[in-house]
């Protein structure tokens, strides 16, 4: 009798939960991953440069020198939001 693993929601999973890629497709998948990673990083850096240019004050000075924790939290939220948008755009 096979052993079935249960996830927290109670659904049965296959006993060997793995992702098998044929070797002839591995190189293509690695290249695609690197290309999409590069595109995502470029889009993310462009968006962050726009944010720093649009802000009426120096973000670096406010966070590093003035220890503005609230601005740090806001910038972190913006970074996470941009990352989610870029990731969704790259994923399709």
C-alpha positions in Angstrom: 0.0 0.0 0.0 1.6 3.4 -1.0 2.2 6.1 1.5 0.5 9.3 0.7 1.7 12.6 2.1 -0.8 15.1 3.3 -0.4 18.9 3.1 -1.9 21.2 5.7 -5.2 21.5 3.7 -5.6 17.7 3.7 -5.1 17.1 -0.1 -3.2 13.9 -1.0 0.1 14.4 -2.7 2.1 12.0 -4.8 4.6 9.9 -2.8 7.4 11.2 -4.9 6.8 14.9 -5.3 9.5 16.1 -7.6 10.0 18.0 -10.8 11.9 16.0 -13.5 13.3 17.9 -16.4 14.8 16.0 -19.4 18.5 16.8 -19.9 17.9 18.2 -23.4 15.6 20.9 -22.1 17.7 21.8 -19.1 20.0 24.2 -21.0 16.9 26.0 -22.5 15.3 26.3 -19.1 18.5 27.7 -17.5 18.9 30.3 -20.3 15.2 31.3 -20.0 15.6 31.7 -16.3 18.7 33.9 -16.6 17.0 36.1 -19.3 13.9 36.6 -17.2 16.0 37.3 -14.1 17.9 39.9 -16.0 14.8 41.5 -17.4 13.2 41.6 -13.9 16.3 43.1 -12.3 16.5 45.8 -15.0 12.8 46.7 -14.6 13.1 46.7 -10.9 16.2 49.0 -11.0 14.5 51.4 -13.4 11.4 51.6 -11.2 13.6 52.3 -8.1 15.6 55.0 -9.9 12.3 56.7 -10.9 11.1 56.6 -7.3 14.4 58.2 -6.0 14.2 60.9 -8.7 10.6 61.8 -8.1 10.9 62.1 -4.3 11.4 65.7 -3.2 14.1 64.7 -0.7 17.1 62.4 -0.5 15.9 59.0 0.4 19.4 57.9 1.3 19.9 60.8 3.7 16.6 60.4 5.4 17.1 56.7 6.0 20.8 56.5 6.8 21.6 59.8 8.5 18.2 60.9 10.0 17.2 57.3 10.9 13.7 57.8 9.5 12.2 54.4 10.2 8.8 55.3 8.7 10.3 56.2 5.4 12.3 52.9 5.5 9.1 51.0 6.0 7.4 52.9 3.1 10.3 52.3 0.8 10.4 48.6 1.7 6.7 48.3 0.9 7.3 50.1 -2.4 10.1 47.7 -3.2 8.0 44.7 -2.4 5.2 46.0 -4.5 7.5 46.7 -7.5 9.0 43.2 -7.1 5.5 41.6 -7.1 4.5 43.6 -10.3 7.8 42.7 -12.1 7.5 39.0 -11.1 3.9 38.8 -12.3 4.9 40.5 -15.6 7.8 38.2 -16.1 5.8 35.1 -15.2 3.0 36.0 -17.6 
